[in-house]
Amino acid sequence: MGFKSDKEYLEFKQSVVDFLWKEVDPLVPEMEANDHIPIDILFPKFREAGLFGLIIPQEYGGKGLTNVQYLPLLAEMSKVSGAVRALIHVHLTAARAVMVFGRDEQKKKLLPKMATGESSLAFGLTEANSGSGLDCKTNAVKQGDHYILNGEKHLITNADFTDLFMIACHTGPKELGRNAMSAIIVDRNAPGFTIEEMPHLLGCKGLGHGILTFKDCKVPVENVVGKEGMGIDVFLGELEPSRVFVAASSMGTAQRALEESIKYAKERVTFGKPIASRESIRTLLADMAMDIYGLRLMLEDVAKKLDAGESCPLEASIAKTHGLETVCRVTDRAMQVFGGRSYLTSFPIERLVRDGRLNVLEEGTPTIQRLVTARAVLAGELPWSTPW
């Protein structure tokens, strides 16, 4: 834990909240219009605010936030900008993979630079023509003290600026199953590695994605995260907390939609009365609040379990599923509160609707989350440890 007292943490949290609304929020209309995050303007400010190192331990130059402390800040980022939230989320989730699975020398080499934003690491898991995980087609053949990497990844977040990529690939025969895969860090400037910009997104405007192509790309053996054959452990291990982080992002977007809806319902007058006085609008607001409250309680529970070092893939999948369904329901209801004005870019609801849809797809679709959940409960696992 990076803070000596709750007071010290709350002061830091308020400084981040103030920064987001004063420095980032005014730039959001420009980011939406240009589909570009002004990293030359924002990255120095991110460094000063400590955003790049929020969950990186203090010994490596970070703030050392616990999950309980980190989730509210992710939610606040989502209120302001889905693009900025996703950028920081990917950067820190990749840093966490190094923290948990990296060798000591990798931690000492990578984490201090990641904590300041001097370096950034992106995940390279998804492929266009295969599933994520054991089905991936990318492979690396060891030749002496290097691997020769071939394959392609797509929809890789932060590919427009990051200098390092953690690539999921086969380093052994597929008969080895999960032990056939490794996670290898590839430098942006490695020979045989090219990056192609992908089309712009529905929401989270400005967030960069790329297609990564490896053609006889030479990568040092020492770039394997942890050790060879740990790839599935690295990527699936990080999906668990990352799903919780995405759920917190859904929380922030949903909260902002409710806050804007409450304000609008009190100000908008029809037939001589604020629409907040109408039962139909009150029902919408009540349903939105109930969804958000349920998600918040889930997040508080799973964050504590993560901080305690408990394995909680079931809880993470449930939180992620409830989060994505909450943000979709809440933003849809916000559109009903705002009526036709929700379709105007001059009101925030239109952006929140688009930004929230990314959370449906991140770290596994709803069908995957339900598969994980059903498998667990059928095996006798439940997200609560004692009878009520």
C-alpha positions as CSV (number, residue, x, y, z in Angstrom):
1,M,0.0,0.0,0.0
2,G,1.4,3.3,-1.0
3,F,-0.2,5.6,1.5
4,K,0.3,5.8,5.3
5,S,-3.2,6.8,6.1
6,D,-6.7,7.1,4.6
7,K,-6.4,10.9,4.8
8,E,-3.3,10.8,2.6
9,Y,-5.0,8.6,0.1
10,L,-8.2,10.7,0.0
11,E,-6.1,13.8,-0.6
12,F,-4.3,12.1,-3.5
13,K,-7.6,10.8,-4.9
14,Q,-9.1,14.3,-4.8
15,S,-6.0,15.6,-6.7
16,V,-6.6,13.1,-9.4
17,V,-10.3,13.9,-9.6
18,D,-9.6,17.6,-9.8
19,F,-7.0,17.0,-12.5
20,L,-9.3,14.9,-14.7
21,W,-12.1,17.5,-14.6
22,K,-9.9,20.6,-14.9
23,E,-7.3,19.4,-17.4
24,V,-8.8,16.4,-19.3
25,D,-12.5,17.2,-19.6
26,P,-12.1,20.5,-21.5
27,L,-10.1,18.6,-24.2
28,V,-12.8,15.9,-24.7
29,P,-14.8,17.8,-27.4
30,E,-11.6,18.2,-29.4
31,M,-10.7,14.5,-28.9
32,E,-14.2,13.6,-30.2
33,A,-14.0,15.9,-33.2
34,N,-10.4,14.9,-34.2
35,D,-10.4,11.3,-33.0
36,H,-7.1,11.9,-31.4
37,I,-5.8,12.1,-27.9
38,P,-3.3,15.0,-27.6
39,I,-0.6,13.0,-26.0
40,D,2.0,15.7,-26.4
41,I,-0.2,17.9,-24.1
42,L,-1.6,15.2,-21.8
43,F,1.2,12.8,-21.2
44,P,3.4,15.3,-19.3
45,K,0.4,16.1,-17.1
46,F,-0.4,12.4,-16.6
47,R,3.2,12.0,-15.3
48,E,2.8,14.9,-13.0
49,A,-0.5,13.6,-11.7
50,G,0.9,10.1,-11.2
51,L,-1.6,8.3,-13.5
52,F,1.0,6.1,-15.2
53,G,2.1,4.5,-11.9
54,L,-1.2,4.3,-9.9
55,I,-0.9,0.6,-9.1
56,I,2.9,0.1,-9.6
57,P,4.6,-0.4,-6.2
58,Q,6.4,2.5,-4.6
59,E,9.7,0.6,-4.8
60,Y,9.5,1.0,-8.6
61,G,8.5,4.6,-8.5
62,G,4.7,4.1,-8.6
63,K,1.9,5.1,-6.2
64,G,1.2,1.6,-5.0
65,L,-2.6,1.8,-4.9
66,T,-4.6,-1.2,-3.7
67,N,-7.4,-2.4,-5.9
68,V,-9.9,-0.9,-3.5
69,Q,-8.2,2.5,-4.0
70,Y,-7.7,2.1,-7.7
71,L,-11.2,1.2,-8.9
72,P,-12.8,4.6,-7.9
73,L,-10.1,6.4,-10.0
74,L,-10.8,4.2,-13.0
75,A,-14.5,5.0,-12.6
76,E,-13.8,8.7,-12.5
77,M,-11.7,8.5,-15.6
78,S,-14.6,6.8,-17.4
79,K,-16.9,9.7,-16.3
80,V,-14.6,12.1,-18.1
81,S,-13.3,10.2,-21.1
82,G,-13.6,6.5,-22.1
83,A,-10.5,6.9,-24.3
84,V,-8.3,8.1,-21.5
85,R,-9.7,5.5,-19.2
86,A,-8.9,2.7,-21.7
87,L,-5.4,4.0,-22.4
88,I,-4.5,4.1,-18.7
89,H,-6.3,0.8,-18.0
90,V,-4.2,-1.1,-20.7
91,H,-0.9,0.5,-19.6
92,L,-1.5,-0.4,-15.9
93,T,-2.9,-3.9,-16.5
94,A,0.2,-4.7,-18.6
95,A,2.4,-3.3,-15.8
96,R,0.5,-5.5,-13.4
97,A,1.4,-8.6,-15.5
98,V,5.0,-7.7,-15.2
99,M,4.6,-7.2,-11.4
100,V,3.0,-10.6,-10.9
101,F,4.7,-12.8,-13.5
102,G,7.9,-11.0,-14.5
103,R,11.4,-12.0,-13.3
104,D,13.1,-9.7,-10.8
105,E,15.4,-8.3,-13.5
106,Q,12.3,-7.6,-15.7
107,K,10.6,-5.8,-12.9
108,K,13.6,-3.6,-12.2
109,K,14.1,-2.9,-15.9
110,L,10.5,-2.2,-17.0
111,L,8.5,-1.0,-14.0
112,P,10.3,2.3,-13.1
113,K,10.0,3.5,-16.7
114,M,6.4,2.5,-16.9
115,A,5.6,4.2,-13.6
116,T,6.7,7.6,-15.1
117,G,5.2,6.9,-18.6
118,E,8.7,7.0,-20.1
119,S,7.8,3.5,-21.4
120,S,4.5,1.6,-22.0
121,L,3.5,-2.0,-22.6
122,A,0.5,-3.2,-24.6
123,F,-1.1,-6.6,-24.8
124,G,-0.8,-8.5,-28.0
125,L,-3.3,-11.4,-27.6
126,T,-6.2,-11.0,-30.1
127,E,-6.0,-12.3,-33.6
128,A,-8.4,-11.6,-36.5
129,N,-8.8,-15.3,-37.7
130,S,-8.5,-17.3,-34.5
131,G,-9.7,-17.2,-30.9
132,S,-7.7,-15.6,-28.0
133,G,-5.6,-18.1,-26.2
134,L,-4.6,-21.6,-27.3
135,D,-6.1,-21.1,-30.7
136,C,-3.7,-18.3,-31.6
137,K,-1.6,-18.8,-34.8
138,T,1.4,-16.6,-33.8
139,N,4.5,-18.7,-33.2
140,A,8.1,-18.2,-32.1
141,V,10.9,-20.6,-32.9
142,K,14.0,-20.6,-30.7
143,Q,17.3,-20.1,-32.6
144,G,20.2,-19.8,-30.2
145,D,19.7,-16.8,-27.9
146,H,16.7,-15.4,-29.9
147,Y,13.2,-16.4,-31.0
148,I,12.1,-15.9,-34.6
149,L,8.5,-14.6,-34.3
150,N,5.9,-14.9,-37.1
151,G,2.2,-14.0,-37.0
152,E,-0.3,-11.2,-36.7
153,K,-2.4,-9.5,-34.0
154,H,-5.2,-7.1,-34.4
155,L,-7.3,-4.7,-32.3
156,I,-4.2,-4.0,-30.1
157,T,-4.9,-1.0,-27.9
158,N,-2.3,1.8,-27.5
159,A,-0.5,0.5,-30.6
160,D,-0.2,4.1,-31.8
161,F,2.3,5.2,-29.1
162,T,3.5,2.3,-26.9
163,D,7.1,1.2,-27.2
164,L,6.7,-2.4,-26.0
165,F,4.2,-5.2,-26.8
166,M,3.6,-8.4,-24.8
167,I,2.8,-11.0,-27.4
168,A,1.0,-14.3,-26.9
169,C,2.6,-17.0,-29.1
170,H,3.4,-20.7,-29.4
171,T,6.9,-21.5,-28.4
172,G,6.4,-25.3,-28.3
173,P,4.4,-28.0,-30.1
174,K,0.6,-27.7,-29.6
175,E,0.6,-31.1,-28.0
176,L,1.9,-29.5,-24.9
177,G,-1.4,-27.7,-24.5
178,R,-1.3,-24.6,-22.3
179,N,2.5,-25.2,-21.8
180,A,3.1,-24.6,-25.5
181,M,2.4,-20.8,-25.1
182,S,4.6,-18.0,-23.9
183,A,4.4,-14.3,-23.4
184,I,7.2,-12.4,-25.2
185,I,8.0,-8.7,-25.0
186,V,8.7,-7.2,-28.4
187,D,10.2,-3.8,-29.0
188,R,8.4,-1.5,-31.3
189,N,11.6,-1.1,-33.4
190,A,12.4,-4.8,-33.7
191,P,13.4,-5.8,-37.2
192,G,10.5,-7.7,-39.0
193,F,7.8,-6.0,-36.8
194,T,5.4,-3.6,-38.5
195,I,2.3,-1.7,-37.1
196,E,-0.7,-0.7,-39.2
197,E,-3.3,1.7,-37.9
198,M,-6.8,0.3,-37.6
199,P,-10.0,2.2,-38.5
200,H,-11.5,4.5,-35.9
201,L,-13.8,3.4,-33.2
202,L,-17.5,3.8,-32.5
203,G,-16.7,5.3,-29.1
204,C,-13.7,6.2,-26.9
205,K,-12.6,8.5,-29.7
206,G,-8.8,9.0,-29.9
207,L,-7.9,5.6,-28.5
208,G,-5.5,4.1,-30.9
209,H,-5.6,0.5,-32.1
210,G,-3.3,-1.4,-34.5
211,I,-2.6,-4.5,-36.5
212,L,0.8,-6.0,-35.5
213,T,2.6,-8.1,-38.1
214,F,5.7,-10.2,-37.4
215,K,7.7,-11.6,-40.3
216,D,10.8,-13.4,-39.1
217,C,11.0,-10.9,-36.2
218,K,14.1,-11.5,-34.1
219,V,13.4,-11.3,-30.3
220,P,15.9,-12.0,-27.5
221,V,15.1,-15.1,-25.4
222,E,15.4,-13.0,-22.3
223,N,12.3,-11.1,-23.4
224,V,10.1,-14.0,-22.3
225,V,7.9,-12.9,-19.4
226,G,8.7,-15.2,-16.5
227,K,9.7,-18.3,-18.3
228,E,8.8,-20.2,-21.5
229,G,5.5,-22.0,-21.3
230,M,3.9,-19.5,-18.9
231,G,1.9,-17.6,-21.6
232,I,-1.5,-18.8,-20.7
233,D,-0.9,-18.2,-17.0
234,V,0.2,-14.7,-17.8
235,F,-2.7,-13.7,-20.0
236,L,-5.5,-15.5,-18.2
237,G,-4.0,-14.5,-14.9
238,E,-4.3,-10.8,-15.9
239,L,-7.8,-11.2,-17.4
240,E,-9.2,-11.8,-13.9
241,P,-8.3,-8.4,-12.4
242,S,-8.7,-6.7,-15.7
243,R,-12.3,-7.8,-15.9
244,V,-12.8,-6.1,-12.5
245,F,-11.1,-3.0,-13.9
246,V,-13.5,-3.0,-16.9
247,A,-16.5,-3.4,-14.5
248,A,-15.3,-0.3,-12.6
249,S,-15.1,1.5,-15.9
250,S,-18.7,0.6,-16.6
251,M,-19.5,1.9,-13.1
252,G,-18.0,5.3,-13.9
253,T,-19.8,5.7,-17.2
254,A,-23.1,4.6,-15.7
255,Q,-22.7,7.0,-12.7
256,R,-22.1,9.9,-15.1
257,A,-25.2,9.0,-17.1
258,L,-27.3,9.0,-13.9
259,E,-25.9,12.2,-12.6
260,E,-26.5,14.0,-15.9
261,S,-30.0,12.5,-16.1
262,I,-30.9,13.7,-12.6
263,K,-29.7,17.2,-13.4
264,Y,-31.6,17.3,-16.7
265,A,-34.8,15.9,-15.2
266,K,-34.9,18.7,-12.7
267,E,-34.2,21.4,-15.3
268,R,-36.2,20.3,-18.2
269,V,-39.8,21.7,-18.0
270,T,-42.8,20.5,-20.1
271,F,-46.4,21.5,-19.6
272,G,-45.3,23.8,-16.8
273,K,-43.5,21.1,-14.7
274,P,-40.0,19.6,-14.5
275,I,-40.0,16.2,-16.1
276,A,-38.6,14.9,-12.7
277,S,-42.1,15.1,-11.4
278,R,-43.4,12.6,-13.9
279,E,-43.7,9.0,-12.8
280,S,-42.2,7.6,-16.0
281,I,-39.0,9.6,-15.5
282,R,-38.8,8.7,-11.8
283,T,-39.1,5.0,-12.7
284,L,-36.2,5.4,-15.1
285,L,-34.0,7.1,-12.6
286,A,-34.9,4.6,-9.9
287,D,-34.0,1.6,-12.1
288,M,-30.7,3.3,-13.0
289,A,-29.8,3.8,-9.4
290,M,-30.6,0.2,-8.5
291,D,-28.3,-1.2,-11.2
292,I,-25.4,1.1,-10.1
293,Y,-25.8,0.3,-6.5
294,G,-25.7,-3.5,-7.2
295,L,-22.5,-3.0,-9.3
296,R,-20.8,-0.9,-6.7
297,L,-21.4,-3.6,-4.0
298,M,-20.0,-6.3,-6.3
299,L,-16.9,-4.2,-7.0
300,E,-16.3,-3.5,-3.3
301,D,-16.4,-7.2,-2.6
302,V,-14.2,-8.4,-5.4
303,A,-11.6,-5.6,-4.9
304,K,-11.2,-6.7,-1.3
305,K,-10.7,-10.3,-2.4
306,L,-8.1,-9.3,-5.0
307,D,-6.2,-7.2,-2.4
308,A,-6.3,-10.2,0.0
309,G,-4.6,-12.3,-2.7
310,E,-7.6,-14.6,-3.2
311,S,-8.3,-16.2,-6.6
312,C,-11.7,-14.9,-7.8
313,P,-12.3,-15.6,-11.5
314,L,-16.0,-16.3,-10.8
315,E,-16.5,-13.0,-9.0
316,A,-14.5,-11.2,-11.7
317,S,-16.7,-12.6,-14.5
318,I,-19.9,-11.8,-12.6
319,A,-18.8,-8.3,-12.0
320,K,-17.7,-7.8,-15.6
321,T,-21.1,-9.1,-16.8
322,H,-23.2,-7.1,-14.4
323,G,-21.0,-4.1,-15.3
324,L,-21.5,-4.2,-19.0
325,E,-25.2,-4.9,-18.7
326,T,-25.5,-2.0,-16.2
327,V,-23.8,0.5,-18.4
328,C,-25.9,-0.5,-21.4
329,R,-29.2,-0.4,-19.4
330,V,-28.3,2.9,-17.6
331,T,-27.2,4.8,-20.7
332,D,-30.2,3.5,-22.7
333,R,-32.5,4.8,-19.9
334,A,-30.6,8.1,-19.9
335,M,-31.4,8.5,-23.5
336,Q,-35.1,8.2,-22.6
337,V,-34.7,10.8,-20.0
338,F,-33.0,13.2,-22.4
339,G,-35.3,12.3,-25.3
340,G,-34.2,13.7,-28.7
341,R,-31.4,15.7,-27.1
342,S,-29.6,12.5,-26.2
343,Y,-28.8,12.2,-29.9
344,L,-27.0,15.5,-30.0
345,T,-23.3,15.7,-29.6
346,S,-23.7,18.9,-27.5
347,F,-25.1,16.7,-24.7
348,P,-22.8,14.1,-22.9
349,I,-25.3,11.2,-23.1
350,E,-24.5,10.5,-26.8
351,R,-20.8,10.0,-26.0
352,L,-21.5,8.0,-22.9
353,V,-23.7,5.6,-24.9
354,R,-20.9,5.0,-27.3
355,D,-18.1,4.8,-24.8
356,G,-19.9,2.3,-22.6
357,R,-20.3,-0.2,-25.5
358,L,-16.6,-0.9,-25.5
359,N,-17.0,-2.5,-22.1
360,V,-19.2,-5.2,-23.6
361,L,-16.3,-6.4,-25.7
362,E,-13.2,-5.9,-23.5
363,E,-11.7,-8.9,-21.8
364,G,-14.3,-11.3,-23.1
365,T,-17.8,-11.1,-24.4
366,P,-20.9,-11.7,-22.2
367,T,-21.2,-15.3,-23.5
368,I,-17.7,-16.0,-22.3
369,Q,-18.4,-14.5,-18.9
370,R,-21.5,-16.6,-18.5
371,L,-19.6,-19.7,-19.6
372,V,-17.0,-19.1,-16.8
373,T,-19.8,-18.4,-14.3
374,A,-21.9,-21.4,-15.2
375,R,-18.9,-23.7,-15.1
376,A,-18.0,-22.5,-11.7
377,V,-21.4,-22.8,-10.1
378,L,-22.0,-26.2,-11.6
379,A,-18.7,-27.3,-10.0
380,G,-20.1,-26.1,-6.6
381,E,-18.3,-22.7,-6.5
382,L,-20.3,-19.7,-5.4
383,P,-19.2,-16.1,-5.0
384,W,-20.2,-16.1,-1.3
385,S,-18.3,-18.3,1.1
386,T,-20.9,-18.8,3.8
387,P,-24.7,-19.4,3.9
388,W,-26.7,-16.3,4.5
